Amino acid sequence: MSATESAAHQQDNDSGMAAKDPAKRRRTLLIVASVFIAAGAAWVLLWIFVFSTREKTDNAYVGGNQVAISAQVSGTVVAILADDTQRVEAGQILVKLDSTDADVRLHQVSSALAQAVRQVRQQTESASSADAQVANARVDLKKAQADLKRRLPLIAEQAEAPENVQHLRDAVDQAQAALNSAEAQAAAAHASIEGTEITNNPAVEQARANFRAAWVASQRNAILAPVTGYVAQRSVQLGHSVQPGQQLMTVLPLHDLWVDANFKENQLRHIRVGQPTTIVSDLYGSGVTYHGKVIGLGAGTGSVFSLLPAQNATGNWIKVVQRVPVRIALDDKELDKHPLRVGLSTEVTVDITDDSGPVMAPVNNGKPVAQTDVYEQMASKADAEAEKIIQANLGQRSAN
């Protein structure tokens, strides 16, 4: 092939490729545009059906009650019965204090209670004796009046000496005075016992109250766990001299926990009380999902309640998006299967599809947030011990 023919053939090939390039370019652009349109449509559908129906944050942490264990009476630590990480039951003894002084005081008030019961018994018997004296004085008065009445007719007949009649009148006056004295003594005897029984006499009640206080104080030398939970932050040591109110350790009940999710202020527009939530903890990862619900929104932003609140009225001001804590209740059954700890990080997703609920939590219905009956049991036992002492000193006739 000559050079001229080769050049002509190359020119024909270039013309054919040039004719094909616009069609190929159009197909390529069409494919790329279709991909972008499909991606945009998928994003719009994803936003409408997924992202617009939920609010999500990873600024969320597990919260719980931290029950501080402190001494209620002063004393020296002689035994520590629980340590960090150990589980304790409500009513279990955690720390024991030296009870020598409390035992001495308890014996004193126990004797005082018994003595008070016996004194009131004696006052009751004295009142009964005074009543008997009043009855005798009335009999003597009636007898003297009867003697005088029989002798008065004899004076008119001059059958009785005037001196004897005068003696009879004096006897009536003396009997009347004796009756008045006996009635006054009876009233005085009844003043301390009238309107009460031995068991509810003011003196006995006062002694009972002193015994109850001393008995409770003696029992408080054994420091109890008010709730079931796990021990943390134990600071007490053997031999420590503790004072009332001094914190010794902390008990964390891990059964009743919640999550505080700190949403940005522009995420709160559709969050309502009662909305369902899903929680994933960093501890277990996405393999474990907790289910809860919104129970309340904070009354202020976190910066307001910080140790050093922001001073936005200063000259150099930079707007910072604020966060508000949203409290989320967890399912206790799920917590039992997969326990959490206070302070763990979580990721919270709130389903905001239904935003017709209240923005703020309703008024508390009076149900306690937390309560314990450990100390009520202590008081009832004190009353039972006091009743035993009273019954033991009532005597056979009073008990019957």
C-alpha positions as CSV (number, residue, x, y, z in Angstrom):
1,M,0.0,0.0,0.0
2,S,1.4,3.4,-0.9
3,A,1.7,6.3,1.5
4,T,-1.2,8.0,-0.2
5,E,-3.5,5.1,0.4
6,S,-2.5,4.7,4.0
7,A,-3.2,8.3,4.8
8,A,-6.6,8.0,3.2
9,H,-7.4,4.9,5.2
10,Q,-6.4,6.6,8.5
11,Q,-8.6,9.5,7.7
12,D,-11.6,7.3,7.1
13,N,-11.1,5.6,10.6
14,D,-10.9,8.9,12.4
15,S,-14.1,10.0,10.7
16,G,-15.9,6.9,11.9
17,M,-14.7,7.2,15.6
18,A,-15.7,10.9,15.6
19,A,-19.2,9.9,14.4
20,K,-19.5,7.3,17.2
21,D,-18.2,9.6,20.1
22,P,-21.3,11.8,20.5
23,A,-23.7,8.8,20.8
24,K,-21.4,7.1,23.3
25,R,-21.1,10.4,25.3
26,R,-24.9,10.8,25.3
27,R,-25.4,7.3,26.7
28,T,-22.7,7.9,29.3
29,L,-24.2,11.1,30.4
30,L,-27.7,9.6,30.5
31,I,-26.4,6.7,32.7
32,V,-24.7,9.1,35.1
33,A,-27.8,11.3,35.2
34,S,-30.0,8.3,35.9
35,V,-27.7,7.2,38.7
36,F,-27.8,10.7,40.3
37,I,-31.6,10.9,39.9
38,A,-32.1,7.5,41.4
39,A,-29.7,8.4,44.2
40,G,-31.6,11.6,44.8
41,A,-35.0,9.8,44.7
42,A,-33.7,7.2,47.1
43,W,-32.4,9.9,49.4
44,V,-35.8,11.7,49.3
45,L,-37.7,8.5,50.0
46,L,-35.2,7.6,52.8
47,W,-35.7,11.1,54.3
48,I,-39.5,10.9,54.1
49,F,-39.8,7.4,55.5
50,V,-36.8,7.1,57.8
51,F,-34.8,10.1,58.7
52,S,-37.7,12.5,59.2
53,T,-39.4,10.0,61.6
54,R,-36.6,9.8,64.1
55,E,-34.1,11.9,66.0
56,K,-30.8,10.4,66.9
57,T,-27.9,11.3,69.2
58,D,-24.8,9.5,70.7
59,N,-24.5,12.1,73.5
60,A,-26.4,9.9,75.8
61,Y,-25.4,8.2,79.1
62,V,-26.9,5.7,81.5
63,G,-28.2,7.2,84.7
64,G,-29.3,5.8,88.0
65,N,-29.8,6.5,91.7
66,Q,-26.6,6.7,93.8
67,V,-27.7,5.9,97.3
68,A,-25.2,7.3,99.8
69,I,-24.7,5.2,102.9
70,S,-23.9,7.3,105.9
71,A,-23.8,6.9,109.7
72,Q,-26.8,8.0,111.7
73,V,-25.0,7.9,115.1
74,S,-21.4,8.4,116.1
75,G,-19.2,5.5,116.8
76,T,-16.1,3.5,116.0
77,V,-16.1,1.0,113.1
78,V,-15.6,-2.5,114.3
79,A,-16.7,-4.5,111.2
80,I,-17.2,-3.9,107.4
81,L,-19.5,-6.5,105.8
82,A,-19.6,-5.3,102.2
83,D,-17.0,-4.2,99.7
84,D,-16.8,-2.6,96.3
85,T,-18.5,-4.5,93.4
86,Q,-20.4,-6.7,95.8
87,R,-24.2,-7.1,95.6
88,V,-26.2,-6.3,98.8
89,E,-29.8,-6.8,99.7
90,A,-32.1,-4.2,101.3
91,G,-31.8,-4.5,105.0
92,Q,-28.4,-6.2,104.9
93,I,-25.8,-5.0,107.4
94,L,-23.0,-3.1,105.7
95,V,-21.0,-1.7,108.6
96,K,-21.0,-2.2,112.4
97,L,-20.1,0.3,115.0
98,D,-19.1,-0.2,118.6
99,S,-22.3,-0.5,120.6
100,T,-21.0,-0.3,124.2
101,D,-22.3,3.2,125.0
102,A,-25.6,2.5,123.2
103,D,-26.2,-0.7,125.2
104,V,-25.6,1.1,128.5
105,R,-28.1,3.8,127.5
106,L,-30.6,1.2,126.4
107,H,-30.4,-0.6,129.8
108,Q,-30.9,2.8,131.6
109,V,-34.1,3.7,129.6
110,S,-35.3,0.1,129.9
111,S,-35.2,0.3,133.6
112,A,-36.8,3.7,133.5
113,L,-39.7,2.4,131.5
114,A,-40.2,-0.5,133.9
115,Q,-40.1,1.9,136.9
116,A,-42.6,4.3,135.2
117,V,-45.1,1.5,134.8
118,R,-44.7,0.4,138.4
119,Q,-45.1,4.0,139.6
120,V,-48.3,4.5,137.6
121,R,-49.5,1.1,139.1
122,Q,-48.8,2.5,142.5
123,Q,-50.6,5.7,141.8
124,T,-53.6,3.7,140.5
125,E,-53.6,1.6,143.7
126,S,-53.3,4.8,145.8
127,A,-56.3,6.3,144.0
128,S,-58.3,3.2,144.8
129,S,-57.3,3.4,148.4
130,A,-58.3,7.1,148.5
131,D,-61.7,6.2,147.1
132,A,-62.1,3.7,149.9
133,Q,-61.3,6.4,152.4
134,V,-64.0,8.6,150.9
135,A,-66.5,5.8,151.2
136,N,-65.6,5.3,154.9
137,A,-65.8,9.0,155.6
138,R,-69.3,9.1,154.1
139,V,-70.4,6.2,156.3
140,D,-69.0,8.0,159.4
141,L,-70.8,11.2,158.4
142,K,-74.1,9.4,157.9
143,K,-73.7,7.7,161.3
144,A,-73.0,11.0,163.0
145,Q,-76.0,12.6,161.3
146,A,-78.2,9.8,162.3
147,D,-77.1,10.0,166.0
148,L,-77.8,13.7,166.0
149,K,-81.2,13.2,164.4
150,R,-82.2,10.7,167.0
151,R,-81.1,12.9,169.9
152,L,-82.7,16.2,168.8
153,P,-86.3,15.3,169.8
154,L,-85.0,14.4,173.3
155,I,-83.9,18.0,173.9
156,A,-87.5,19.3,173.7
157,E,-88.5,16.8,176.3
158,Q,-85.5,17.7,178.4
159,A,-84.5,14.0,178.3
160,E,-81.1,14.7,176.9
161,A,-78.4,17.0,178.2
162,P,-77.6,20.0,175.9
163,E,-73.9,19.2,176.2
164,N,-74.4,15.7,174.6
165,V,-76.3,17.2,171.7
166,Q,-73.5,19.7,171.2
167,H,-71.0,16.8,171.1
168,L,-73.1,15.1,168.5
169,R,-73.2,18.3,166.4
170,D,-69.4,18.5,166.7
171,A,-69.1,14.9,165.6
172,V,-71.2,15.7,162.5
173,D,-68.9,18.6,161.7
174,Q,-65.8,16.5,162.2
175,A,-67.2,13.7,159.9
176,Q,-68.0,16.3,157.3
177,A,-64.5,17.7,157.4
178,A,-63.0,14.2,157.3
179,L,-65.1,13.5,154.2
180,N,-64.0,16.8,152.5
181,S,-60.4,15.9,153.2
182,A,-60.8,12.4,151.9
183,E,-62.4,13.7,148.7
184,A,-59.6,16.2,148.2
185,Q,-57.0,13.4,148.7
186,A,-58.9,11.2,146.2
187,A,-59.0,14.0,143.6
188,A,-55.3,14.5,144.0
189,A,-54.6,10.8,143.6
190,H,-56.8,10.6,140.5
191,A,-55.2,13.7,138.9
192,S,-52.2,11.8,137.6
193,I,-54.1,8.8,136.3
194,E,-57.6,10.1,135.4
195,G,-58.7,9.5,131.8
196,T,-55.8,7.1,131.0
197,E,-54.9,3.5,131.4
198,I,-51.5,2.4,132.7
199,T,-50.2,1.7,129.2
200,N,-51.0,5.1,127.8
201,N,-50.3,7.2,130.9
202,P,-48.2,10.3,130.1
203,A,-45.4,9.1,132.3
204,V,-45.3,5.7,130.7
205,E,-45.6,7.3,127.2
206,Q,-42.6,9.5,128.0
207,A,-40.6,6.6,129.2
208,R,-41.7,4.5,126.2
209,A,-40.5,7.3,123.8
210,N,-37.1,7.5,125.5
211,F,-36.8,3.7,125.3
212,R,-37.8,3.8,121.6
213,A,-35.2,6.4,120.8
214,A,-32.5,4.5,122.7
215,W,-33.4,1.2,121.1
216,V,-33.3,2.7,117.6
217,A,-30.0,4.4,118.4
218,S,-28.6,1.1,119.5
219,Q,-29.8,-0.6,116.3
220,R,-28.3,2.1,114.2
221,N,-24.9,0.9,115.2
222,A,-25.5,-1.6,112.5
223,I,-25.7,0.4,109.3
224,L,-28.1,-1.2,106.8
225,A,-28.5,-1.1,103.1
226,P,-31.8,0.8,102.3
227,V,-32.0,-0.7,98.8
228,T,-30.7,-3.7,96.8
229,G,-27.8,-2.9,94.7
230,Y,-24.0,-3.0,94.2
231,V,-21.5,-1.3,96.5
232,A,-19.2,1.4,95.1
233,Q,-16.9,4.1,96.5
234,R,-16.3,2.4,99.8
235,S,-14.2,4.8,101.9
236,V,-14.8,3.5,105.5
237,Q,-12.1,1.6,107.2
238,L,-11.8,-0.4,110.5
239,G,-11.2,1.8,113.5
240,H,-12.6,4.9,111.9
241,S,-14.5,7.2,114.2
242,V,-17.6,8.2,112.2
243,Q,-20.1,11.0,112.8
244,P,-23.8,11.3,111.8
245,G,-24.1,12.1,108.1
246,Q,-20.6,11.0,107.2
247,Q,-20.7,9.1,103.9
248,L,-19.1,5.6,104.1
249,M,-19.9,4.0,100.7
250,T,-22.5,4.1,97.9
251,V,-25.0,1.6,96.8
252,L,-26.2,1.6,93.2
253,P,-29.4,-0.2,92.4
254,L,-28.8,-1.4,88.8
255,H,-32.3,-2.7,88.3
256,D,-34.0,0.7,87.9
257,L,-31.9,2.7,85.4
258,W,-32.6,5.3,82.8
259,V,-30.8,7.1,80.0
260,D,-30.2,10.9,79.8
261,A,-30.0,11.7,76.0
262,N,-28.7,15.2,75.4
263,F,-30.4,16.3,72.2
264,K,-29.5,19.6,70.4
265,E,-32.2,22.3,70.7
266,N,-33.1,22.0,67.1
267,Q,-33.8,18.3,67.5
268,L,-36.5,18.8,70.2
269,R,-39.1,20.2,67.8
270,H,-41.0,16.9,67.5
271,I,-39.9,15.0,70.6
272,R,-42.8,14.3,72.9
273,V,-43.3,12.4,76.2
274,G,-44.3,8.8,75.6
275,Q,-42.5,8.4,72.3
276,P,-40.8,5.0,71.8
277,T,-37.0,4.8,71.7
278,T,-34.3,2.3,70.9
279,I,-31.0,2.4,72.7
280,V,-27.7,0.8,71.7
281,S,-24.9,0.8,74.3
282,D,-21.2,0.9,73.5
283,L,-20.8,-2.0,76.0
284,Y,-22.7,-4.6,74.0
285,G,-22.7,-3.0,70.6
286,S,-25.5,-3.2,68.0
287,G,-26.1,-6.9,68.9
288,V,-28.2,-5.8,71.9
289,T,-30.9,-3.2,71.5
290,Y,-32.8,-1.8,74.5
291,H,-36.3,-0.4,74.1
292,G,-37.6,2.5,76.2
293,K,-39.8,5.6,76.1
294,V,-39.4,9.3,76.7
295,I,-40.6,10.2,80.2
296,G,-39.6,13.8,80.4
297,L,-37.6,16.7,79.0
298,G,-35.2,18.8,81.1
299,A,-36.4,22.1,82.3
300,G,-33.3,23.8,81.1
301,T,-30.2,23.3,79.0
302,G,-27.1,21.7,80.4
303,S,-25.1,25.0,80.4
304,V,-27.6,26.7,82.7
305,F,-27.0,24.1,85.4
306,S,-23.3,23.8,85.0
307,L,-20.9,24.8,87.7
308,L,-19.9,27.9,85.7
309,P,-22.9,29.0,83.6
310,A,-22.2,30.8,80.3
311,Q,-22.3,34.6,80.5
312,N,-23.9,35.4,77.1
313,A,-24.2,39.1,77.9
314,T,-20.4,39.6,77.5
315,G,-18.9,41.5,74.6
316,N,-17.3,38.6,72.9
317,W,-20.2,36.3,72.1
318,I,-20.3,33.2,70.0
319,K,-23.5,31.3,69.5
320,V,-23.3,27.7,70.6
321,V,-26.0,25.2,69.9
322,Q,-27.4,24.2,73.3
323,R,-28.4,20.7,74.4
324,V,-31.3,19.7,76.6
325,P,-31.4,16.3,78.5
326,V,-34.2,14.0,77.6
327,R,-34.9,11.2,80.1
328,I,-35.7,7.8,78.7
329,A,-37.0,4.9,80.9
330,L,-35.6,1.5,80.2
331,D,-37.2,-1.9,80.3
332,D,-36.3,-3.7,83.6
333,K,-36.6,-7.1,81.9
334,E,-34.0,-6.2,79.3
335,L,-31.8,-4.8,82.0
336,D,-31.9,-8.1,83.8
337,K,-30.8,-9.9,80.7
338,H,-28.1,-7.4,79.8
339,P,-27.1,-5.3,82.8
340,L,-25.8,-1.8,82.4
341,R,-23.7,0.4,84.6
342,V,-24.2,4.0,85.5
343,G,-22.4,6.4,83.2
344,L,-22.0,4.1,80.2
345,S,-22.2,5.6,76.7
346,T,-25.2,4.9,74.5
347,E,-26.8,5.8,71.2
348,V,-30.4,6.8,71.3
349,T,-33.0,6.9,68.5
350,V,-36.4,8.4,69.2
351,D,-39.3,7.6,67.0
352,I,-41.0,10.9,66.4
353,T,-43.7,9.7,63.9
354,D,-46.4,10.5,66.4
355,D,-45.7,13.9,67.9
356,S,-49.2,14.5,69.4
357,G,-48.1,13.8,73.0
358,P,-47.3,16.4,75.6
359,V,-44.1,18.4,75.4
360,M,-43.6,18.4,79.2
361,A,-44.2,15.6,81.7
362,P,-47.5,15.6,83.5
363,V,-48.0,16.3,87.2
364,N,-46.7,13.6,89.5
365,N,-49.5,11.4,90.8
366,G,-48.0,11.1,94.3
367,K,-46.3,7.9,93.7
368,P,-42.8,7.8,95.4
369,V,-39.9,8.0,93.0
370,A,-38.0,5.7,95.4
371,Q,-38.8,4.3,98.9
372,T,-37.6,1.8,101.5
373,D,-39.3,0.2,104.5
374,V,-36.0,-0.8,106.2
375,Y,-36.3,2.0,108.8
376,E,-40.0,1.5,109.4
377,Q,-39.3,-2.1,110.4
378,M,-36.7,-0.8,112.9
379,A,-39.3,1.5,114.5
380,S,-42.0,-1.3,114.7
381,K,-39.5,-3.6,116.4
382,A,-38.7,-0.9,119.0
383,D,-42.4,-0.5,119.8
384,A,-42.7,-4.3,120.2
385,E,-39.7,-4.4,122.6
386,A,-41.2,-1.5,124.7
387,E,-44.5,-3.4,124.9
388,K,-42.8,-6.4,126.3
389,I,-41.3,-4.4,129.1
390,I,-44.7,-2.8,129.9
391,Q,-46.5,-6.1,130.0
392,A,-43.9,-7.6,132.2
393,N,-44.3,-4.8,134.8
394,L,-48.1,-4.5,134.7
395,G,-48.7,-7.1,137.4
396,Q,-51.2,-10.0,137.4
397,R,-54.3,-7.9,138.2
398,S,-53.5,-5.1,135.8
399,A,-52.7,-7.5,133.0
400,N,-56.1,-9.2,133.5
